[in-house]
Structure formats: C-alpha cells, structure tokens
Amino acid sequence: MPTPVLRSSVVRLRRRFVATALFGAFAALGAVPSAGVAQEFPGDRPIRIVVPYTAGGSSDFIARTVAGKLAESMKASVVVENRPGGNTVIAAEHVAKAAPDGHTLLLIGELTHSSVAALNKQLPFDPVADFAPITNAIKSPLVVVVHPSLPAKTLQEFVAYAKANPGQIAYGSAGIGNTLHLGGEVFAAATGTKLTHVPYKGASQAVIDLVGGRIQAMFDLPQTPLPHIQEGRLRALAVTSDQRLDILPQVPTTAEAGVPEYRFATRVGFAAPGGTPQPILQRLHKEIVGVLQQPDVRAAFEQRAMFVDPSESPEAFRTSMLAEMERLKRVIRDAGIVPQ
C-alpha cells in the first residue's frame, strides 16, 4: 500500500503530465490563450537592438532610427548596443544566447548572415535554429566609390585598370563575408577582374582609410561615403540600382556606366533569439513595420538611398533568409572562397 506522501507525489506527477500534454495539444492547434504574452511585453524592461558594427555606419543609422520611433510607439525604453567584430559573429552569438523573450534583438543583414553560415564550418550558434526572423526593414543599392588618386574616372575605366593591374586595387569592407565584401566579389566575378579585399570592423573605419588613400575602392552603402563624395574627397563611379539615386543624381547606374552585368542590393532587418514566442514576434513585426511606414522615417532613409522594404510576416522573412542562404552558398563557392 503506497504511503500518503507517495500517493500525493504520484497525483502531482500525473497532473503535471496531463497539463503538459494538454498545453502541447492546444499549442499545436494554435488554441493556447497566448495573447496576454504579447500584451504584457515589454513591460518595464528595455529592448536592446544589437548592431554587429561600430557606431556611425549605415547599419547603426538603421538601428537608431527605428529604435527612437519604436520607443515612442511601444512606450518603452529601446537602446542600441554596438558589438562589432568577428564578421557579425560576436553580436550574433550574444543574441543567440540571450533569453528568447523579445528584449534582445539583432540587426541582421540578410546577405551577411547568409554568408556567415556559408563561410564557417563551425559557429558558436546555429544560424537558422538560434534566430527568429521578425521582418526585413531596408533595401539598399551600393555605390562603387574610389579614391581620387586612382586613374579611373568611369566604371569602365575602373574595370580596365583592374584588368591591367590584377590584385593591385585594394577595396575595403565591414568584414569577411559582409555585404560590402560580397559586393566586391560579385563585381569581380561579373567583370572578370581580380581585386584585393581588406576587411574592417565597420564600414565607417574602411571609409576613413579610403579617404586617406590606404585602400583604393569600396562597394558601399551610399550613406556612409556620401559626405566625402559630395565634398570631392572620394569619386563615385556608379550605383548598383536600376535607377539613379536622388542623393547622387550625377552618378550613373552600372547599366548606364557600361557594366550592366553588375547589379547588387542588400537587405537589413531584425531578428530575435530562436524560441521567442510567436505572439511576441508578431507584436514586434507589427510595431517595427508601423515605424517603417511613418512618412518621416521613410524620408530619412530615402535621403540616404535606403528604401523601406518590410516583410509581410516573420514567416515570410524566414523564407527569404533561407533562400538567400542557399544562393550565397553558390556565390561563395563560385568565388573560390573556402569555408574556414
């Protein structure tokens, strides 16, 4: 005959098992009353947006623009934290290991995150399972920009010079596998040229060296080198969009510049740690998309040649990122870059 204590323990275990089973069944049917989770979020705790680059670059601008407006709409504290290094791995690992409660987000570049997955045999996180995509935010072309000392005043002259001097043009980026690095690799593949890549911890640092003549070129988001282009310290050869940009009306598209085979665009969005509850992801998606649709936010981005391009849903952003990972595997393989 079981003792009263043992009987009580068995009853508690049975109740726990039944409760767990019922929760799982309801969750599978989407019937768990989880609206309260999103309503209570974020409470009185701050939301951190972790940026994988140094302050001052295009990614940092995206994060800070959204953070300020998100704080207003959610009536919460939203802060930006820069964690550069490791080609976004340092920031990504930090977010991947954070509590999946919506209070820690990653500013995630679709191309960069995909290339990290393709370039590294081992990572301190799973690039798919450890992240919950929320929404894309921005789509932006690149600008091909060079130091004025380079004897190339057009994109065709740049291609000709690169072919005549293989490996002699050093171009900077925000890290190995970063969007700006891939922009250079795709350009080299499209034009049959050989360039030398120089990685930095952020685009703003690379631009400093470009202005100083320590590197000769960049394939950059227009916002970062824009003041230097306007003041004549750098020469813009072409933009990788289908149409000219309002902020650089005198700069031709790559097609107009005689190199139509080179087109490139980058997308940057937001992700949470894997396992973040769906109600919180949906709330964040709604709030971030709402911020992006504000006219002054759109205008602020467009002034820097960044265009609002939100995902229809977190699931749509995840699907897009998975497809990009597969595409980048092929690009990196064709470029002859060996995963480390």
Buried (B, 14 or more C-beta within 10 A) or exposed (E): EEEEEEEEEEEEEEEEEEEEEEEEEEEEEEEBEBEEBBEEBBEEEEBBBBBBBBBBBBBBBBBBBBBEBBBEBBEBEBEBBBBBBBBBBBBBBBBBEBEBBBBBBBBBBBBBBBBBBBBBEEBBBEBBEBBBBBBBBBBBBBBBBBBEEBEBEBBBBBBBBBEEEEEEBBBBBBBBBBBBBBBBBBBBBBBEBEBBBBBBBBBBBBBBBBBEEEBBBBBBBBBBBBEBBEEEBBBBBBBBBEEBBEBBEEBBBBBBBEBEEBBBBBBBBBBBBBEBBBBBBBBBBBBBBBBBEBEEBBEBBBEBBBBBBBBEBBEBBBBBBEEBBEEBBEBBEEBEBEEE
